[in-house]
């Protein structure tokens, strides 16, 4: 888990981010562990963590369908961490797993 290197598709591994709000930085190891346990791991495009006024939310972009086992893991993770979770199978779709659909 990390950031794409400028001008390439290489991922620069990130263990911590000093400019990230503390609540989100504390989630990084847990997000890494959860995503690493998914069957669809290699089909994850990107993860967005947002600290909104309504709480923490995570948007997970994936390029292949999630198995029911992966969906269950993600749903359990979102409940255990108290965050809203949305799946984005493509740029036009945002599916709510837990929480309320954000206002656009």
C-alpha positions in Angstrom: 0.0 0.0 0.0 1.4 3.4 -1.0 1.5 6.0 -3.6 2.3 5.7 -7.3 5.7 6.9 -8.3 5.6 10.0 -10.6 5.7 9.0 -14.2 5.4 5.2 -13.6 3.0 2.5 -12.3 5.4 1.6 -9.5 4.0 1.7 -5.9 6.2 3.4 -3.3 5.4 1.6 0.0 4.1 3.9 2.8 4.1 2.8 6.4 3.2 6.2 7.8 2.3 9.6 6.6 3.3 12.6 8.7 0.8 15.0 7.1 -2.2 12.7 7.5 -4.6 13.4 10.3 -3.8 11.2 13.3 -7.1 9.2 13.1 -6.4 8.2 9.5 -2.7 7.5 10.1 -3.6 5.1 12.9 -5.8 3.2 10.5 -3.1 2.6 7.9 -1.7 -0.7 9.5 -5.2 -2.0 10.0 -6.2 -1.1 6.4 -3.1 -2.8 5.1 -3.8 -6.0 7.0 -7.4 -6.1 5.9 -6.7 -5.5 2.3 -3.8 -8.0 2.4 -6.2 -10.7 3.4 -8.5 -10.2 0.5 -8.7 -12.7 -2.4 -9.1 -9.8 -4.8 -6.0 -8.0 -3.5 -4.3 -7.7 -7.0 -7.4 -6.1 -8.4 -7.5 -3.2 -6.0 -6.9 0.1 -7.8 -6.7 2.6 -5.0 -8.0 3.3 -1.5 -9.2 6.7 -0.3 -9.4 7.5 3.4 -11.4 10.6 4.3 -11.9 12.2 7.7 -15.2 14.0 7.1 -17.3 16.0 9.6 -19.7 13.0 9.7 -16.9 10.5 10.5 -14.3 8.4 8.8 -14.9 6.9 5.4 -13.0 4.6 3.0 -13.6 4.2 -0.7 -12.1 1.1 -2.3 -11.6 1.0 -6.1 -11.5 -2.5 -7.5 -11.2 -3.7 -11.0 -12.7 -7.2 -10.5 -15.8 -8.4 -8.7 -15.4 -9.1 -5.0 -16.2 -12.5 -3.6 -18.8 -12.8 -0.9 -16.0 -13.7 1.6 -14.1 -10.5 0.7 -17.3 -8.4 1.0 -17.9 -9.9 4.4 -14.3 -9.2 5.6 -14.6 -5.6 4.4 -18.0 -5.1 6.1 -16.7 -6.6 9.4 -13.6 -4.3 9.1 -15.8 -1.2 8.5 -18.0 -2.0 11.5 -15.0 -2.8 13.8 -13.3 0.4 12.9 -16.4 2.5 12.9 -16.0 3.8 9.3 -18.3 4.1 6.4 -17.2 1.9 3.5 -18.0 2.4 -0.2 -16.9 0.3 -3.2 -16.1 1.8 -6.6 -16.0 -0.9 -9.3 -15.6 1.8 -11.9 -15.4 5.6 -11.9 -19.2 6.0 -12.4 -20.4 3.7 -9.6 -20.2 4.2 -5.8 -21.8 1.4 -3.8 -22.5 1.7 -0.1 -21.3 -1.3 2.0 -21.8 0.5 5.4 -22.8 4.0 6.3 -25.0 6.4 4.4 -24.4 7.5 0.8 -22.5 10.8 1.0 -24.1 13.9 -0.5 -22.6 15.0 -3.8 
